[in-house]
Amino acid sequence: MVERYQQLSRWLDTENAELQPIIRFYNQQQGKGQDTQEIAAGLYLQACIKFQNYQCALNRVDELLTLAPTQEKRHQLTALAVQLSFQVKQYERALEATQQWKHSVGLLEPKQQPSVSEIAEIYTLAAYSASYLNHWHLSERYIKDALDTVATKNRYQFLLGIYQQTQAMSKETALLVKLTGLYPEESMFWLRLAQNRLITQQPKMAIAALSVLKAQGQLEEKQVILLAQLQLQENSPVAAYKTLEGLRVSNKNQMKVDNLKLQALLLSRQREKALQLLETFSQPKYLATKSQLAYAEGKWPLAVSLLQQQIALEPKQDKWRLLKGIAHFELQQYSLAIIEFQSLQKGKYKNSAQQWLSQSQYLFGTHSI
């Protein structure tokens, strides 16, 4: 038996190895004593793993655990049981094996204790198994045990996913603050922190998180737009314009960005820049804003031209005629101003129009005493 075992063991390491001869050898050793059965089952286990038949391997592990192995061997087998159970998606079995593994570790001599990498791996697999069963609190406990042993970014991400799944916002916030400190260049943590701040109605903190990524040049177009919208919402129009300035905008977002820029300039009273921006807009809906800005900035020739277009669009809106008349007055085009003011002798602007008409007629030399 020993010679045949050694022969099969060597053969198993070759490219020509097959599972069936190992199975025959295993079957032949049944009923020949515990030691012989353990040797045969161990070889069968190696073959199952080699050929990636993990259910077969798990069955052999369970068999070997019934053969009264040493404490050290029991520890190795229970660790393997965790890994194989997870591999074949037997998550309850994986959790049971984790408890068996923990018990076996407690019985080991100090020099036999497992490595920190093994401990972290077993706890991680247990955390994953618990999550597949929707045992979120158990999953959280195990992944924290893994992190306490060997902390990795992937394990932190998994814990973050648990908090998101269970909507544990305060825990998620605390973890994200920690992760942005540990991994300051990792955009996904900053973005999630910004989302978390928005969900918890802390827009200023969301702005802070997005601003870090903006400074690092890691914001995508839609995220830059979100940052600018938040800055406008929080009464920071100068910062909002600066955020959008120089942004390479896709066609689908051009109008949205233009509107945000215009809003930022108007709110920050940068009317000259707002007018320059408006000059690049071709849409008729901006004509009224252009007209009023040109008027407010005292750009009278431009105001007259724009107001004339606006009157053509809204001929029944008397305010445009009043503003156009005043623009003519400022240009000392009194005859043209008089025409506009005379057309407003009725309606809600008649008193203002009458005052301007009197001044225009006086300066034009037609004012009668």
C-alpha positions as CSV (number, residue, x, y, z in Angstrom):
1,M,0.0,0.0,0.0
2,V,2.8,2.4,0.9
3,E,4.6,1.8,-2.4
4,R,1.4,2.3,-4.4
5,Y,0.7,5.5,-2.4
6,Q,4.1,6.9,-3.1
7,Q,3.7,6.0,-6.8
8,L,0.3,7.8,-7.0
9,S,1.6,10.7,-5.1
10,R,4.4,11.3,-7.5
11,W,2.1,10.7,-10.5
12,L,-0.3,13.3,-9.1
13,D,2.3,16.0,-9.7
14,T,2.6,15.2,-13.4
15,E,0.6,16.6,-16.3
16,N,-0.8,13.2,-17.1
17,A,-2.4,12.7,-13.7
18,E,-6.1,11.6,-13.6
19,L,-8.6,11.4,-10.8
20,Q,-9.9,7.9,-11.4
21,P,-6.8,5.9,-10.3
22,I,-6.8,7.9,-7.0
23,I,-10.4,7.1,-6.4
24,R,-9.8,3.4,-7.0
25,F,-6.9,3.4,-4.6
26,Y,-9.1,5.2,-2.0
27,N,-11.9,2.6,-2.4
28,Q,-9.4,-0.2,-2.0
29,Q,-8.2,1.1,1.3
30,Q,-11.6,1.3,3.0
31,G,-12.0,-1.0,6.0
32,K,-8.2,-1.5,6.4
33,G,-7.7,0.6,9.5
34,Q,-7.9,4.2,10.4
35,D,-4.3,5.1,9.5
36,T,-4.6,3.5,6.1
37,Q,-7.9,5.3,5.5
38,E,-6.4,8.6,6.6
39,I,-3.5,8.2,4.1
40,A,-5.9,7.3,1.3
41,A,-8.3,10.2,2.1
42,G,-5.4,12.6,2.3
43,L,-4.3,11.6,-1.2
44,Y,-7.8,11.8,-2.5
45,L,-8.1,15.3,-1.0
46,Q,-5.0,16.4,-2.8
47,A,-6.3,15.1,-6.1
48,C,-9.7,16.8,-5.6
49,I,-8.0,20.1,-5.1
50,K,-5.7,19.6,-8.0
51,F,-8.6,18.9,-10.4
52,Q,-10.6,21.8,-8.8
53,N,-13.4,19.5,-7.6
54,Y,-14.0,21.5,-4.4
55,Q,-17.1,19.6,-3.3
56,C,-15.1,16.4,-3.5
57,A,-12.4,18.1,-1.5
58,L,-14.8,19.3,1.2
59,N,-16.2,15.8,1.5
60,R,-12.7,14.5,2.1
61,V,-12.0,17.2,4.7
62,D,-15.1,16.2,6.6
63,E,-14.1,12.6,6.5
64,L,-10.6,13.3,7.8
65,L,-12.0,15.4,10.7
66,T,-13.9,12.2,11.8
67,L,-10.6,10.2,12.0
68,A,-9.4,11.8,15.3
69,P,-6.6,14.0,13.8
70,T,-4.1,15.8,16.0
71,Q,-4.9,19.3,17.1
72,E,-2.5,20.8,14.6
73,K,-4.0,18.7,11.8
74,R,-7.5,19.5,13.0
75,H,-6.6,23.2,12.8
76,Q,-5.3,22.8,9.2
77,L,-8.4,20.9,8.1
78,T,-10.9,23.3,9.6
79,A,-9.1,26.2,7.9
80,L,-9.4,24.3,4.6
81,A,-13.1,23.6,5.4
82,V,-13.8,27.3,5.6
83,Q,-12.1,27.9,2.2
84,L,-13.7,25.0,0.4
85,S,-17.2,25.7,1.9
86,F,-17.0,29.3,0.6
87,Q,-15.7,28.0,-2.8
88,V,-18.8,25.8,-3.2
89,K,-21.1,28.4,-1.9
90,Q,-22.1,26.5,1.3
91,Y,-22.1,29.6,3.4
92,E,-23.7,28.2,6.5
93,R,-21.1,25.4,6.4
94,A,-18.4,28.0,6.1
95,L,-19.6,29.8,9.2
96,E,-19.8,26.5,11.1
97,A,-16.2,25.7,10.0
98,T,-15.1,29.1,11.1
99,Q,-16.3,28.3,14.6
100,Q,-14.5,25.0,14.5
101,W,-11.4,26.7,13.3
102,K,-11.5,29.2,16.2
103,H,-11.9,26.4,18.7
104,S,-9.0,24.5,17.2
105,V,-6.8,27.6,17.3
106,G,-7.5,27.9,21.0
107,L,-6.2,24.4,21.6
108,L,-2.9,24.9,19.8
109,E,0.5,25.3,21.5
110,P,1.9,28.9,21.2
111,K,4.4,27.8,18.6
112,Q,1.6,26.3,16.5
113,Q,-0.5,29.4,16.3
114,P,-1.6,30.4,12.8
115,S,-0.1,33.4,10.9
116,V,-1.8,36.7,10.9
117,S,-2.4,36.3,7.2
118,E,-4.3,33.0,7.8
119,I,-6.3,34.6,10.6
120,A,-7.3,37.6,8.5
121,E,-8.2,35.3,5.5
122,I,-10.5,33.1,7.6
123,Y,-12.3,36.0,9.1
124,T,-12.7,37.6,5.7
125,L,-14.2,34.5,4.2
126,A,-16.5,34.2,7.2
127,A,-17.5,37.9,6.7
128,Y,-18.3,37.2,3.0
129,S,-20.3,34.1,3.9
130,A,-22.4,35.9,6.4
131,S,-23.1,38.7,3.9
132,Y,-24.4,36.2,1.3
133,L,-26.8,35.0,4.0
134,N,-27.8,38.6,4.9
135,H,-26.3,38.2,8.4
136,W,-25.0,41.8,8.3
137,H,-24.1,42.2,11.9
138,L,-22.1,38.9,11.9
139,S,-20.5,39.9,8.7
140,E,-19.5,43.3,10.2
141,R,-18.0,41.5,13.3
142,Y,-15.9,39.2,11.2
143,I,-14.6,41.8,8.8
144,K,-13.6,44.0,11.8
145,D,-11.7,41.0,13.2
146,A,-9.9,40.6,9.9
147,L,-9.1,44.4,9.8
148,D,-7.8,44.2,13.3
149,T,-5.4,41.5,12.2
150,V,-4.4,42.7,8.7
151,A,-6.0,45.9,7.4
152,T,-6.3,46.2,3.6
153,K,-8.2,48.6,1.4
154,N,-10.4,45.8,0.0
155,R,-11.5,44.8,3.5
156,Y,-12.2,48.4,4.4
157,Q,-14.3,48.6,1.2
158,F,-16.2,45.6,2.2
159,L,-17.0,47.1,5.6
160,L,-18.1,50.2,3.9
161,G,-20.4,48.2,1.7
162,I,-22.0,46.6,4.9
163,Y,-22.7,50.1,6.3
164,Q,-24.3,51.2,3.0
165,Q,-26.4,48.0,2.8
166,T,-27.6,48.5,6.4
167,Q,-27.9,52.3,6.0
168,A,-25.7,52.8,9.1
169,M,-24.9,56.4,8.1
170,S,-23.1,57.5,11.2
171,K,-20.8,54.4,11.0
172,E,-20.3,55.0,7.3
173,T,-19.4,58.6,7.9
174,A,-16.8,57.8,10.6
175,L,-15.2,55.1,8.4
176,L,-15.1,57.4,5.3
177,V,-13.4,60.1,7.3
178,K,-10.8,57.5,8.4
179,L,-10.4,56.2,4.8
180,T,-9.9,59.6,3.3
181,G,-7.1,60.0,5.8
182,L,-5.6,56.6,5.0
183,Y,-6.0,56.8,1.2
184,P,-6.1,60.6,0.4
185,E,-5.6,59.9,-3.3
186,E,-8.4,57.4,-3.6
187,S,-11.3,59.3,-5.3
188,M,-14.0,56.7,-4.6
189,F,-13.8,57.4,-0.8
190,W,-14.0,61.2,-1.2
191,L,-16.9,60.8,-3.6
192,R,-18.8,58.5,-1.3
193,L,-18.0,60.9,1.6
194,A,-19.6,63.7,-0.4
195,Q,-22.7,61.6,-1.1
196,N,-22.9,60.7,2.5
197,R,-22.8,64.3,3.5
198,L,-25.5,65.2,1.1
199,I,-27.7,62.3,2.3
200,T,-27.2,63.5,5.9
201,Q,-28.0,67.1,4.8
202,Q,-24.5,68.5,5.3
203,P,-23.9,70.4,2.0
204,K,-20.9,72.4,3.2
205,M,-19.1,69.2,4.2
206,A,-20.0,67.7,0.8
207,I,-18.5,70.8,-0.8
208,A,-15.3,70.2,1.2
209,A,-15.0,66.6,0.1
210,L,-15.6,67.5,-3.6
211,S,-13.2,70.4,-3.4
212,V,-10.4,68.0,-2.4
213,L,-10.9,66.0,-5.6
214,K,-11.2,69.2,-7.6
215,A,-7.8,70.3,-6.3
216,Q,-6.4,66.9,-7.2
217,G,-7.9,67.1,-10.7
218,Q,-10.0,63.9,-10.1
219,L,-13.5,65.2,-10.6
220,E,-15.4,64.2,-13.7
221,E,-17.6,66.7,-15.5
222,K,-20.9,65.8,-13.8
223,Q,-19.1,66.0,-10.4
224,V,-17.7,69.4,-11.2
225,I,-21.3,70.5,-12.1
226,L,-22.6,69.1,-8.8
227,L,-19.9,71.0,-6.9
228,A,-20.8,74.3,-8.5
229,Q,-24.5,73.7,-7.9
230,L,-23.8,73.1,-4.2
231,Q,-21.6,76.2,-4.0
232,L,-24.4,78.3,-5.5
233,Q,-26.9,76.7,-3.1
234,E,-24.6,77.7,-0.2
235,N,-24.3,81.3,-1.4
236,S,-20.8,81.0,-2.8
237,P,-21.2,82.2,-6.3
238,V,-17.6,83.4,-6.8
239,A,-16.4,79.9,-5.8
240,A,-19.0,78.3,-8.1
241,Y,-17.8,80.4,-11.1
242,K,-14.2,79.5,-10.4
243,T,-15.2,75.8,-10.2
244,L,-16.7,76.0,-13.7
245,E,-14.1,78.3,-15.3
246,G,-11.9,76.4,-17.7
247,L,-14.1,73.2,-17.5
248,R,-14.1,71.3,-20.8
249,V,-17.8,70.7,-21.3
250,S,-19.6,68.1,-23.4
251,N,-22.3,69.2,-25.7
252,K,-25.0,67.7,-23.6
253,N,-24.0,69.7,-20.6
254,Q,-23.1,73.0,-22.3
255,M,-26.4,74.7,-21.6
256,K,-26.5,73.6,-18.0
257,V,-22.9,74.9,-17.4
258,D,-23.6,78.2,-19.2
259,N,-26.7,78.7,-17.0
260,L,-24.7,78.0,-13.8
261,K,-22.0,80.4,-14.9
262,L,-24.5,83.1,-15.6
263,Q,-26.2,82.5,-12.3
264,A,-22.9,82.7,-10.5
265,L,-21.8,85.9,-12.2
266,L,-25.2,87.6,-11.6
267,L,-25.3,86.6,-7.9
268,S,-21.7,87.8,-7.4
269,R,-22.6,91.1,-9.2
270,Q,-20.0,90.5,-11.9
271,R,-22.3,92.1,-14.5
272,E,-19.6,92.9,-17.0
273,K,-18.5,89.3,-17.2
274,A,-22.1,88.2,-17.2
275,L,-22.7,90.4,-20.3
276,Q,-19.6,89.0,-22.0
277,L,-20.9,85.5,-21.3
278,L,-24.3,86.3,-22.6
279,E,-22.8,87.6,-25.9
280,T,-21.8,84.0,-26.6
281,F,-25.3,82.8,-26.1
282,S,-27.5,82.5,-29.2
283,Q,-30.7,81.3,-27.6
284,P,-33.6,83.9,-27.7
285,K,-34.5,83.2,-24.1
286,Y,-31.3,85.0,-23.0
287,L,-32.2,88.2,-24.9
288,A,-34.1,89.8,-22.0
289,T,-31.2,89.2,-19.6
290,K,-28.7,90.5,-22.1
291,S,-30.9,93.6,-22.6
292,Q,-31.2,94.3,-18.9
293,L,-27.5,93.8,-18.3
294,A,-26.5,96.1,-21.1
295,Y,-28.8,98.7,-19.7
296,A,-27.5,98.2,-16.1
297,E,-23.9,98.5,-17.3
298,G,-24.7,101.7,-19.3
299,K,-23.7,100.2,-22.6
300,W,-26.3,102.3,-24.4
301,P,-25.8,101.4,-28.0
302,L,-25.8,97.7,-27.2
303,A,-28.8,98.2,-25.0
304,V,-30.8,100.0,-27.8
305,S,-30.0,97.2,-30.2
306,L,-30.9,94.4,-27.8
307,L,-34.1,96.2,-26.5
308,Q,-35.2,96.6,-30.1
309,Q,-35.0,92.9,-30.6
310,Q,-36.8,92.3,-27.3
311,I,-39.6,94.6,-28.3
312,A,-40.0,92.6,-31.4
313,L,-40.4,89.5,-29.3
314,E,-42.7,91.0,-26.7
315,P,-44.4,94.0,-28.3
316,K,-47.0,94.3,-25.5
317,Q,-44.4,94.6,-22.7
318,D,-44.1,98.4,-22.2
319,K,-41.1,98.1,-19.9
320,W,-38.8,97.4,-22.9
321,R,-40.0,100.6,-24.6
322,L,-39.4,102.6,-21.5
323,L,-35.8,101.2,-21.1
324,K,-35.2,101.8,-24.8
325,G,-36.4,105.4,-24.5
326,I,-34.0,106.0,-21.5
327,A,-31.1,104.4,-23.5
328,H,-31.8,106.9,-26.4
329,F,-32.0,109.7,-23.9
330,E,-28.5,108.7,-22.5
331,L,-27.2,108.7,-26.0
332,Q,-28.7,112.2,-26.5
333,Q,-30.9,110.8,-29.2
334,Y,-33.8,112.9,-27.8
335,S,-36.1,112.6,-30.9
336,L,-36.0,108.8,-30.7
337,A,-36.5,108.9,-27.0
338,I,-39.5,111.1,-27.4
339,I,-41.1,108.6,-29.8
340,E,-40.7,105.8,-27.2
341,F,-42.0,107.9,-24.3
342,Q,-45.0,109.2,-26.2
343,S,-46.1,105.6,-27.0
344,L,-46.3,105.0,-23.2
345,Q,-49.0,107.7,-22.3
346,K,-51.2,104.9,-21.1
347,G,-50.5,101.9,-18.9
348,K,-48.5,101.4,-15.7
349,Y,-45.4,103.2,-16.9
350,K,-47.2,106.4,-18.0
351,N,-46.0,108.5,-15.1
352,S,-42.3,107.5,-15.5
353,A,-42.7,108.0,-19.3
354,Q,-44.2,111.4,-18.8
355,Q,-41.2,112.6,-16.7
356,W,-38.7,111.3,-19.2
357,L,-40.7,112.8,-22.0
358,S,-40.7,116.2,-20.4
359,Q,-36.9,116.1,-20.0
360,S,-36.4,114.8,-23.5
361,Q,-38.6,117.5,-25.0
362,Y,-36.8,120.2,-23.0
363,L,-33.4,119.1,-24.1
364,F,-34.6,118.6,-27.7
365,G,-35.9,122.2,-27.7
366,T,-39.6,121.3,-28.0
367,H,-40.6,121.7,-24.4
368,S,-43.5,124.2,-24.2
369,I,-43.9,126.5,-21.3
